Amino acid sequence: MSTMVHDGRGPDRATVERLVRQVLRERLGSAGGDGRTAKPPRSKLVVNISARHMHVSPEHLEVLFGPGAKLTVLKPLYQDGHFASEQTVTIIGPRHRTISNLRILGPCRPASQIELAFTDGIAMGLDLPVRLSGDVKDTPGCLVLGPKGYIELKEGVIRAQRHVHMHPHDAAYYGVGNGDMMKLRVEGRCATTFEDIIVRVDPKVKLEVHLDTDEGNACDLPGASRVELIR
Ligand SMILES: [Zn+2]
């Protein structure tokens, strides 16, 4: 929409509504865009469940898996360059409660971190704080066991806050910025609307919402008929 008719008094209500409908139609019409439109294209909304996992630093990887150890790809994830690795660890919480076969996601990160669902936290005897990935100050730790050694993680065990990864184009499309909160509507037999989906804008990512297993199970995400991000 590039033109607007003015009669000196501003557009009447019916005109405004017609224009809004036109804008919405044009935006929807640009899905899968042909590259000629000046408006931000609408990306396919992907919602994925992020099962419990560990991010590992290169130093910790070598302690756990031996000198020179590298993560190897089991399965690529939706975001380019990210993958579920073949490497798994066992974590041990207070009172020796354990979770085994905890998968490491690659690539390596500067700091190790473990993301669990609340259900996992209860099994581990840990009271998990809800945090953005990377924000691990004053969070619980645990013991991490690999095939070649163990580390005592002082902090870094969290429940990741539900979030949406967005390219700047997606942020423009939805009219949001980094750190904004959105809602995610999930329709289906366990229809649910999640609030406080935090927006994380990064030019290297594709549009993707991350829920944990508790959230994904609560709304029966695999059986969902429709998902929608709401500002
Ligand atoms: Zn994520």
py3Dmol code that shows the C-alpha trace and the ligand (Angstrom):
import py3Dmol

protein = """\
ATOM      1  CA  MET A   1       0.000   0.000   0.000  1.00  0.00           C
ATOM      2  CA  SER A   2       1.588   3.249  -1.039  1.00  0.00           C
ATOM      3  CA  THR A   3      -1.242   5.698  -1.619  1.00  0.00           C
ATOM      4  CA  MET A   4      -3.860   7.054   0.721  1.00  0.00           C
ATOM      5  CA  VAL A   5      -6.778   9.241  -0.258  1.00  0.00           C
ATOM      6  CA  HIS A   6      -7.181  12.381   1.826  1.00  0.00           C
ATOM      7  CA  ASP A   7     -10.148  14.692   1.807  1.00  0.00           C
ATOM      8  CA  GLY A   8      -8.761  17.005   4.428  1.00  0.00           C
ATOM      9  CA  ARG A   9     -10.562  15.328   7.302  1.00  0.00           C
ATOM     10  CA  GLY A  10      -8.581  12.100   7.289  1.00  0.00           C
ATOM     11  CA  PRO A  11      -9.924   8.737   6.215  1.00  0.00           C
ATOM     12  CA  ASP A  12     -13.221   7.579   7.687  1.00  0.00           C
ATOM     13  CA  ARG A  13     -13.537   4.388   9.677  1.00  0.00           C
ATOM     14  CA  ALA A  14     -14.679   2.263   6.731  1.00  0.00           C
ATOM     15  CA  THR A  15     -11.708   3.453   4.684  1.00  0.00           C
ATOM     16  CA  VAL A  16      -9.283   2.663   7.486  1.00  0.00           C
ATOM     17  CA  GLU A  17     -10.723  -0.814   7.843  1.00  0.00           C
ATOM     18  CA  ARG A  18     -10.508  -1.396   4.113  1.00  0.00           C
ATOM     19  CA  LEU A  19      -6.879  -0.254   4.113  1.00  0.00           C
ATOM     20  CA  VAL A  20      -6.019  -2.488   7.048  1.00  0.00           C
ATOM     21  CA  ARG A  21      -7.575  -5.454   5.269  1.00  0.00           C
ATOM     22  CA  GLN A  22      -5.634  -4.572   2.140  1.00  0.00           C
ATOM     23  CA  VAL A  23      -2.354  -4.408   4.063  1.00  0.00           C
ATOM     24  CA  LEU A  24      -3.024  -7.744   5.729  1.00  0.00           C
ATOM     25  CA  ARG A  25      -3.912  -9.308   2.374  1.00  0.00           C
ATOM     26  CA  GLU A  26      -0.724  -7.984   0.813  1.00  0.00           C
ATOM     27  CA  ARG A  27       1.395  -9.262   3.665  1.00  0.00           C
ATOM     28  CA  LEU A  28      -0.206 -12.694   3.522  1.00  0.00           C
ATOM     29  CA  GLY A  29       0.156 -12.652  -0.228  1.00  0.00           C
ATOM     30  CA  SER A  30       3.890 -12.118   0.080  1.00  0.00           C
ATOM     31  CA  ALA A  31       4.385 -15.454   1.848  1.00  0.00           C
ATOM     32  CA  GLY A  32       7.074 -17.371   0.056  1.00  0.00           C
ATOM     33  CA  GLY A  33       7.903 -13.987  -1.456  1.00  0.00           C
ATOM     34  CA  ASP A  34       9.101 -13.475  -4.994  1.00  0.00           C
ATOM     35  CA  GLY A  35      11.775 -11.067  -3.782  1.00  0.00           C
ATOM     36  CA  ARG A  36      10.161  -8.068  -5.461  1.00  0.00           C
ATOM     37  CA  THR A  37       8.053  -6.944  -2.552  1.00  0.00           C
ATOM     38  CA  ALA A  38       9.400  -4.142  -0.377  1.00  0.00           C
ATOM     39  CA  LYS A  39       7.526  -5.416   2.679  1.00  0.00           C
ATOM     40  CA  PRO A  40       9.153  -7.903   5.002  1.00  0.00           C
ATOM     41  CA  PRO A  41       8.248 -11.382   3.799  1.00  0.00           C
ATOM     42  CA  ARG A  42       6.326 -13.708   6.037  1.00  0.00           C
ATOM     43  CA  SER A  43       8.413 -16.690   7.060  1.00  0.00           C
ATOM     44  CA  LYS A  44       7.006 -20.113   7.742  1.00  0.00           C
ATOM     45  CA  LEU A  45       6.380 -20.354  11.490  1.00  0.00           C
ATOM     46  CA  VAL A  46       8.128 -23.394  12.891  1.00  0.00           C
ATOM     47  CA  VAL A  47       7.565 -24.454  16.505  1.00  0.00           C
ATOM     48  CA  ASN A  48       9.918 -27.066  17.875  1.00  0.00           C
ATOM     49  CA  ILE A  49      10.221 -28.840  21.178  1.00  0.00           C
ATOM     50  CA  SER A  50      13.682 -28.543  22.618  1.00  0.00           C
ATOM     51  CA  ALA A  51      14.205 -31.679  24.689  1.00  0.00           C
ATOM     52  CA  ARG A  52      16.552 -31.539  27.688  1.00  0.00           C
ATOM     53  CA  HIS A  53      20.126 -31.049  26.579  1.00  0.00           C
ATOM     54  CA  MET A  54      23.569 -29.745  27.408  1.00  0.00           C
ATOM     55  CA  HIS A  55      25.726 -27.087  25.775  1.00  0.00           C
ATOM     56  CA  VAL A  56      29.387 -27.715  26.403  1.00  0.00           C
ATOM     57  CA  SER A  57      32.548 -25.616  26.352  1.00  0.00           C
ATOM     58  CA  PRO A  58      35.549 -26.997  24.432  1.00  0.00           C
ATOM     59  CA  GLU A  59      37.464 -27.352  27.727  1.00  0.00           C
ATOM     60  CA  HIS A  60      34.693 -29.338  29.386  1.00  0.00           C
ATOM     61  CA  LEU A  61      34.270 -31.472  26.266  1.00  0.00           C
ATOM     62  CA  GLU A  62      37.892 -32.575  26.546  1.00  0.00           C
ATOM     63  CA  VAL A  63      37.522 -33.390  30.231  1.00  0.00           C
ATOM     64  CA  LEU A  64      34.379 -35.435  29.582  1.00  0.00           C
ATOM     65  CA  PHE A  65      35.398 -37.146  26.336  1.00  0.00           C
ATOM     66  CA  GLY A  66      39.183 -37.035  26.388  1.00  0.00           C
ATOM     67  CA  PRO A  67      41.889 -34.763  24.983  1.00  0.00           C
ATOM     68  CA  GLY A  68      41.182 -33.571  21.427  1.00  0.00           C
ATOM     69  CA  ALA A  69      37.530 -34.651  21.593  1.00  0.00           C
ATOM     70  CA  LYS A  70      35.177 -33.058  19.065  1.00  0.00           C
ATOM     71  CA  LEU A  71      31.396 -33.122  18.851  1.00  0.00           C
ATOM     72  CA  THR A  72      30.117 -35.255  15.987  1.00  0.00           C
ATOM     73  CA  VAL A  73      26.766 -34.779  14.245  1.00  0.00           C
ATOM     74  CA  LEU A  74      23.927 -37.156  15.002  1.00  0.00           C
ATOM     75  CA  LYS A  75      21.191 -34.988  13.494  1.00  0.00           C
ATOM     76  CA  PRO A  76      21.160 -31.406  12.148  1.00  0.00           C
ATOM     77  CA  LEU A  77      18.725 -29.057  13.887  1.00  0.00           C
ATOM     78  CA  TYR A  78      16.464 -26.531  12.166  1.00  0.00           C
ATOM     79  CA  GLN A  79      18.885 -23.641  12.709  1.00  0.00           C
ATOM     80  CA  ASP A  80      21.785 -23.785  10.281  1.00  0.00           C
ATOM     81  CA  GLY A  81      24.997 -25.103  11.812  1.00  0.00           C
ATOM     82  CA  HIS A  82      23.320 -26.425  14.947  1.00  0.00           C
ATOM     83  CA  PHE A  83      23.054 -30.134  15.617  1.00  0.00           C
ATOM     84  CA  ALA A  84      22.274 -32.869  18.093  1.00  0.00           C
ATOM     85  CA  SER A  85      25.616 -34.526  18.669  1.00  0.00           C
ATOM     86  CA  GLU A  86      26.337 -38.206  19.094  1.00  0.00           C
ATOM     87  CA  GLN A  87      27.791 -37.403  22.522  1.00  0.00           C
ATOM     88  CA  THR A  88      25.744 -37.840  25.682  1.00  0.00           C
ATOM     89  CA  VAL A  89      26.497 -37.433  29.374  1.00  0.00           C
ATOM     90  CA  THR A  90      25.002 -38.437  32.688  1.00  0.00           C
ATOM     91  CA  ILE A  91      24.135 -35.698  35.161  1.00  0.00           C
ATOM     92  CA  ILE A  92      23.936 -36.202  38.903  1.00  0.00           C
ATOM     93  CA  GLY A  93      22.001 -33.884  41.172  1.00  0.00           C
ATOM     94  CA  PRO A  94      21.631 -33.566  44.912  1.00  0.00           C
ATOM     95  CA  ARG A  95      20.920 -36.840  46.733  1.00  0.00           C
ATOM     96  CA  HIS A  96      22.487 -38.658  43.786  1.00  0.00           C
ATOM     97  CA  ARG A  97      19.502 -38.475  41.505  1.00  0.00           C
ATOM     98  CA  THR A  98      20.613 -38.888  37.911  1.00  0.00           C
ATOM     99  CA  ILE A  99      19.532 -38.336  34.339  1.00  0.00           C
ATOM    100  CA  SER A 100      21.454 -40.413  31.825  1.00  0.00           C
ATOM    101  CA  ASN A 101      21.795 -40.113  28.054  1.00  0.00           C
ATOM    102  CA  LEU A 102      21.564 -36.324  28.222  1.00  0.00           C
ATOM    103  CA  ARG A 103      22.393 -35.223  24.696  1.00  0.00           C
ATOM    104  CA  ILE A 104      24.922 -32.499  23.927  1.00  0.00           C
ATOM    105  CA  LEU A 105      23.916 -29.960  21.273  1.00  0.00           C
ATOM    106  CA  GLY A 106      26.609 -28.549  19.032  1.00  0.00           C
ATOM    107  CA  PRO A 107      28.528 -26.543  18.230  1.00  0.00           C
ATOM    108  CA  CYS A 108      30.483 -25.890  21.437  1.00  0.00           C
ATOM    109  CA  ARG A 109      29.790 -22.700  23.377  1.00  0.00           C
ATOM    110  CA  PRO A 110      32.002 -20.539  25.573  1.00  0.00           C
ATOM    111  CA  ALA A 111      30.236 -21.786  28.715  1.00  0.00           C
ATOM    112  CA  SER A 112      28.614 -25.102  29.552  1.00  0.00           C
ATOM    113  CA  GLN A 113      24.909 -25.047  30.337  1.00  0.00           C
ATOM    114  CA  ILE A 114      22.179 -27.610  30.902  1.00  0.00           C
ATOM    115  CA  GLU A 115      18.560 -27.000  29.911  1.00  0.00           C
ATOM    116  CA  LEU A 116      15.916 -29.169  31.570  1.00  0.00           C
ATOM    117  CA  ALA A 117      12.129 -29.134  31.765  1.00  0.00           C
ATOM    118  CA  PHE A 118      10.502 -28.707  35.186  1.00  0.00           C
ATOM    119  CA  THR A 119       9.582 -32.402  35.137  1.00  0.00           C
ATOM    120  CA  ASP A 120      13.286 -33.223  34.754  1.00  0.00           C
ATOM    121  CA  GLY A 121      14.103 -30.796  37.550  1.00  0.00           C
ATOM    122  CA  ILE A 122      11.714 -32.591  39.879  1.00  0.00           C
ATOM    123  CA  ALA A 123      13.287 -35.935  38.946  1.00  0.00           C
ATOM    124  CA  MET A 124      16.716 -34.428  39.651  1.00  0.00           C
ATOM    125  CA  GLY A 125      15.695 -32.774  42.912  1.00  0.00           C
ATOM    126  CA  LEU A 126      16.584 -29.368  41.475  1.00  0.00           C
ATOM    127  CA  ASP A 127      14.508 -26.208  41.798  1.00  0.00           C
ATOM    128  CA  LEU A 128      15.101 -24.825  38.313  1.00  0.00           C
ATOM    129  CA  PRO A 129      15.144 -21.105  37.604  1.00  0.00           C
ATOM    130  CA  VAL A 130      13.569 -19.975  34.324  1.00  0.00           C
ATOM    131  CA  ARG A 131      16.288 -18.187  32.395  1.00  0.00           C
ATOM    132  CA  LEU A 132      17.270 -17.010  28.976  1.00  0.00           C
ATOM    133  CA  SER A 133      20.001 -19.166  27.551  1.00  0.00           C
ATOM    134  CA  GLY A 134      23.377 -17.834  28.733  1.00  0.00           C
ATOM    135  CA  ASP A 135      21.990 -16.097  31.814  1.00  0.00           C
ATOM    136  CA  VAL A 136      23.215 -18.565  34.408  1.00  0.00           C
ATOM    137  CA  LYS A 137      24.319 -16.372  37.328  1.00  0.00           C
ATOM    138  CA  ASP A 138      23.163 -17.862  40.653  1.00  0.00           C
ATOM    139  CA  THR A 139      21.646 -20.959  39.073  1.00  0.00           C
ATOM    140  CA  PRO A 140      22.130 -24.489  40.424  1.00  0.00           C
ATOM    141  CA  GLY A 141      24.890 -26.750  39.237  1.00  0.00           C
ATOM    142  CA  CYS A 142      25.359 -30.491  39.073  1.00  0.00           C
ATOM    143  CA  LEU A 143      27.901 -33.196  38.439  1.00  0.00           C
ATOM    144  CA  VAL A 144      28.411 -34.125  34.768  1.00  0.00           C
ATOM    145  CA  LEU A 145      29.805 -37.521  33.851  1.00  0.00           C
ATOM    146  CA  GLY A 146      31.329 -38.388  30.502  1.00  0.00           C
ATOM    147  CA  PRO A 147      33.076 -41.564  29.346  1.00  0.00           C
ATOM    148  CA  LYS A 148      36.526 -40.119  30.115  1.00  0.00           C
ATOM    149  CA  GLY A 149      35.949 -37.891  33.114  1.00  0.00           C
ATOM    150  CA  TYR A 150      33.618 -35.671  35.049  1.00  0.00           C
ATOM    151  CA  ILE A 151      33.128 -31.991  35.762  1.00  0.00           C
ATOM    152  CA  GLU A 152      31.498 -30.260  38.664  1.00  0.00           C
ATOM    153  CA  LEU A 153      29.332 -27.652  37.011  1.00  0.00           C
ATOM    154  CA  LYS A 154      29.060 -24.866  39.601  1.00  0.00           C
ATOM    155  CA  GLU A 155      26.092 -23.218  37.890  1.00  0.00           C
ATOM    156  CA  GLY A 156      24.244 -23.409  34.596  1.00  0.00           C
ATOM    157  CA  VAL A 157      21.307 -25.760  35.106  1.00  0.00           C
ATOM    158  CA  ILE A 158      18.178 -23.902  33.981  1.00  0.00           C
ATOM    159  CA  ARG A 159      14.763 -24.222  32.501  1.00  0.00           C
ATOM    160  CA  ALA A 160      15.057 -22.210  29.303  1.00  0.00           C
ATOM    161  CA  GLN A 161      12.496 -19.458  28.980  1.00  0.00           C
ATOM    162  CA  ARG A 162      10.156 -20.102  26.045  1.00  0.00           C
ATOM    163  CA  HIS A 163      11.404 -18.005  23.169  1.00  0.00           C
ATOM    164  CA  VAL A 164      11.208 -17.309  19.463  1.00  0.00           C
ATOM    165  CA  HIS A 165      14.271 -16.977  17.264  1.00  0.00           C
ATOM    166  CA  MET A 166      13.775 -14.325  14.597  1.00  0.00           C
ATOM    167  CA  HIS A 167      15.697 -12.925  11.697  1.00  0.00           C
ATOM    168  CA  PRO A 168      15.438  -9.099  11.591  1.00  0.00           C
ATOM    169  CA  HIS A 169      13.032  -9.544   8.631  1.00  0.00           C
ATOM    170  CA  ASP A 170      10.708 -11.577  10.861  1.00  0.00           C
ATOM    171  CA  ALA A 171      10.947  -8.987  13.633  1.00  0.00           C
ATOM    172  CA  ALA A 172       9.939  -6.322  11.103  1.00  0.00           C
ATOM    173  CA  TYR A 173       7.085  -8.477   9.852  1.00  0.00           C
ATOM    174  CA  TYR A 174       5.684  -8.923  13.362  1.00  0.00           C
ATOM    175  CA  GLY A 175       6.592  -5.399  14.439  1.00  0.00           C
ATOM    176  CA  VAL A 176       8.643  -6.518  17.429  1.00  0.00           C
ATOM    177  CA  GLY A 177      12.169  -6.057  18.706  1.00  0.00           C
ATOM    178  CA  ASN A 178      14.721  -8.110  20.607  1.00  0.00           C
ATOM    179  CA  GLY A 179      13.496  -8.806  24.146  1.00  0.00           C
ATOM    180  CA  ASP A 180       9.824  -8.165  23.374  1.00  0.00           C
ATOM    181  CA  MET A 181       7.245 -10.660  24.559  1.00  0.00           C
ATOM    182  CA  MET A 182       4.778 -12.379  22.258  1.00  0.00           C
ATOM    183  CA  LYS A 183       2.062 -14.998  22.620  1.00  0.00           C
ATOM    184  CA  LEU A 184       1.938 -18.324  20.861  1.00  0.00           C
ATOM    185  CA  ARG A 185      -1.484 -19.701  20.046  1.00  0.00           C
ATOM    186  CA  VAL A 186      -1.579 -23.445  19.512  1.00  0.00           C
ATOM    187  CA  GLU A 187      -4.807 -24.904  18.140  1.00  0.00           C
ATOM    188  CA  GLY A 188      -5.824 -28.522  18.306  1.00  0.00           C
ATOM    189  CA  ARG A 189      -7.344 -30.902  20.836  1.00  0.00           C
ATOM    190  CA  CYS A 190      -5.227 -29.378  23.653  1.00  0.00           C
ATOM    191  CA  ALA A 191      -5.477 -25.775  22.450  1.00  0.00           C
ATOM    192  CA  THR A 192      -3.319 -23.427  24.501  1.00  0.00           C
ATOM    193  CA  THR A 193      -2.000 -19.893  24.337  1.00  0.00           C
ATOM    194  CA  PHE A 194       1.471 -19.429  25.756  1.00  0.00           C
ATOM    195  CA  GLU A 195       2.389 -15.996  27.052  1.00  0.00           C
ATOM    196  CA  ASP A 196       5.819 -14.444  27.532  1.00  0.00           C
ATOM    197  CA  ILE A 197       7.451 -15.911  24.461  1.00  0.00           C
ATOM    198  CA  ILE A 198      10.577 -13.766  24.429  1.00  0.00           C
ATOM    199  CA  VAL A 199      11.819 -12.503  21.066  1.00  0.00           C
ATOM    200  CA  ARG A 200      15.469 -13.141  20.222  1.00  0.00           C
ATOM    201  CA  VAL A 201      16.544 -11.358  17.056  1.00  0.00           C
ATOM    202  CA  ASP A 202      19.652 -12.502  15.225  1.00  0.00           C
ATOM    203  CA  PRO A 203      20.557 -12.107  11.543  1.00  0.00           C
ATOM    204  CA  LYS A 204      21.944 -15.658  11.523  1.00  0.00           C
ATOM    205  CA  VAL A 205      18.697 -17.431  12.448  1.00  0.00           C
ATOM    206  CA  LYS A 206      15.432 -18.598  10.915  1.00  0.00           C
ATOM    207  CA  LEU A 207      12.005 -18.068  12.480  1.00  0.00           C
ATOM    208  CA  GLU A 208      11.537 -20.764  15.121  1.00  0.00           C
ATOM    209  CA  VAL A 209       9.781 -21.005  18.478  1.00  0.00           C
ATOM    210  CA  HIS A 210      11.396 -23.194  21.122  1.00  0.00           C
ATOM    211  CA  LEU A 211       9.253 -24.815  23.782  1.00  0.00           C
ATOM    212  CA  ASP A 212      10.454 -27.435  26.215  1.00  0.00           C
ATOM    213  CA  THR A 213       8.966 -30.915  26.561  1.00  0.00           C
ATOM    214  CA  ASP A 214       6.569 -29.907  29.352  1.00  0.00           C
ATOM    215  CA  GLU A 215       5.163 -27.092  27.236  1.00  0.00           C
ATOM    216  CA  GLY A 216       5.086 -29.164  24.062  1.00  0.00           C
ATOM    217  CA  ASN A 217       3.280 -32.011  25.790  1.00  0.00           C
ATOM    218  CA  ALA A 218       0.801 -29.700  27.528  1.00  0.00           C
ATOM    219  CA  CYS A 219      -0.480 -28.389  24.193  1.00  0.00           C
ATOM    220  CA  ASP A 220       0.016 -31.650  22.268  1.00  0.00           C
ATOM    221  CA  LEU A 221       2.231 -29.795  19.834  1.00  0.00           C
ATOM    222  CA  PRO A 222       2.717 -32.807  17.532  1.00  0.00           C
ATOM    223  CA  GLY A 223      -1.089 -32.955  17.101  1.00  0.00           C
ATOM    224  CA  ALA A 224      -1.587 -29.193  16.709  1.00  0.00           C
ATOM    225  CA  SER A 225      -3.693 -28.095  13.750  1.00  0.00           C
ATOM    226  CA  ARG A 226      -2.382 -24.546  13.655  1.00  0.00           C
ATOM    227  CA  VAL A 227       0.144 -22.296  15.397  1.00  0.00           C
ATOM    228  CA  GLU A 228       0.209 -18.505  15.423  1.00  0.00           C
ATOM    229  CA  LEU A 229       2.445 -15.834  16.928  1.00  0.00           C
ATOM    230  CA  ILE A 230       0.533 -12.936  18.407  1.00  0.00           C
ATOM    231  CA  ARG A 231       1.993  -9.607  19.362  1.00  0.00           C
TER     232      ARG A 231
END
"""
ligand_1 = """\
1
ZN
Zn 16.186 -21.646 21.099
"""
view = py3Dmol.view(width=600, height=400)
view.addModel(protein, "pdb")
view.setStyle({"model": 0}, {"cartoon": {"style": "trace"}})
view.addModel(ligand_1, "xyz")
view.setStyle({"model": 1}, {"stick": {}})
view.zoomTo()
view.show()
